[in-house]
Amino acid sequence: MGDFPQFMKHPANRIAATHQATPGVEGYVFDGADGSQMAFWTCRETASSAPAVHEFDEYMLVVEGHYTLIVGEQRIAMAAGDEYLIPRGTWHAGEVLAGTRTIHAFGGHRADRAGA
């Protein structure tokens, strides 16, 4: 496909630049009734994300491209179809190639919208 469908990319759901951990990414967020969030990211350029830790679990799925998840000293190479559960309280970072698309589910509030 090369990109997420337009209905998933409504401008009202675009993630604020201040809530993007990786430069050169475009992201959109949706909220669950329980406070959880689902985010869809497309990386427009090869980049690295800053280390992060959350007070909630994070599930990620690579839809297209390549993502290297860094958990502690472990480097986990991920390609389309690979998934990983990052337990809450776990420091993690990533390296992503241009053109990579990922889906992330968070057990809590992770991202604010650009217009919020």
HELIX and SHEET records of a PDB file:
HELIX    1   1 GLN A    6  MET A    8  5                                   3    
HELIX    2   2 PRO A   11  ASN A   13  5                                   3    
HELIX    3   3 ALA A   17  HIS A   19  5                                   3    
SHEET    1   A 5 VAL A  25  ASP A  31  0                                        
SHEET    2   A 5 GLN A  37  CYS A  43 -1                                        
SHEET    3   A 5 ARG A 101  PHE A 106 -1                                        
SHEET    4   A 5 GLU A  58  GLU A  64 -1                                        
SHEET    5   A 5 GLU A  83  ILE A  86 -1                                        
SHEET    1   B 4 ALA A  47  ALA A  52  0                                        
SHEET    2   B 4 HIS A  92  VAL A  96 -1                                        
SHEET    3   B 4 HIS A  66  VAL A  71 -1                                        
SHEET    4   B 4 GLN A  74  ALA A  79 -1                                        
END                                                                             
